[in-house]
């Protein structure tokens, strides 16, 4: 699933892992939120696909494996890319 800026995605990984792909051409301040809809991220992980922008300054996708995780990513710039609003 590819998210749009400003979108909150309820990710259901009950049947298997799920990939949430971030927007391809983000602008500074764009946000994407995600919620573990069924409480199964610990069993079937959520992968945040970076879609060519960095996540926390890294060039790897982000894997979420914490049950009931919910957070918002905000785009900062090309150096750090997407950052979690809360940790």
N, C-alpha and C positions, 0 to 999 in steps of 0.2 A: 504494500500500500504506500503510495506517495502522498505525503502530507502537504498542505498549503500553509502559508504563513497565517498565523492567527488561529489555527485549527487545534482542537483538543480531540485526541483519538483514544477511544476506548478499545484497547487491544485485548482480544480474546485468544489466549494460547491454550485453551482446554484441549483441543485436538492436535496440537503441534506447535512448534516454534513459529514465530511471526517476525517479519521484517517491516519496520516502519522507516521509509526512506524520506530524508529531509529534502526540502525544496532545492532545486538546482541552482537558482540564481538569487540567493537571499540578500536582503538589504539590512543594514545595521538596525538593530532593534526588533527584527522579525522574531516571532516566538512560535514554538510548536510544543504542545503539551501532550503527555501520554498518561494513561491510567491502566493498571492491571485489572481489567474488568472482572475476571473470574478468580483472581488470587492464585494464578498458576505460573507466574514467571519463574519461580524456583524449580519447577518441573520442566516446563517448556519455555525456554528463554525468549526474551524480546531482543532483537538486534536492531539498533538504530543505524541505518545506512547513511553514511555521511554525504553521499552524492557529490563528491569532489571537494567539498569544504571540510576543513579540519573540525575535530571535536576535541575540546580541551587542548588545542595545539598539536594534536596527534593526527597522523594520517591513517588511522585504523577506525573501523566501525566500533560502536559501543555496544557491549552486551549487558543487558539488565537481567539479573538472576535472583532478584529479591522479591519475595511474595508480597503482593499488595503495593508494590512501588508505584509512585505517581510523581511526576515532576514536569518542569517546563524547561526547555532549552531556548536560549536567546542568542541570536547571532550578533557577534561583536565586530569582527573584522577578519581579514585574510590570515592574520598571524595566529590568533587563537581560535577563530571560527565560532562554533557553537559551544556555549557554556551552560551548565546547569544553573538555574536560578537558586535552588536550594540543594544542600548536600546532606 
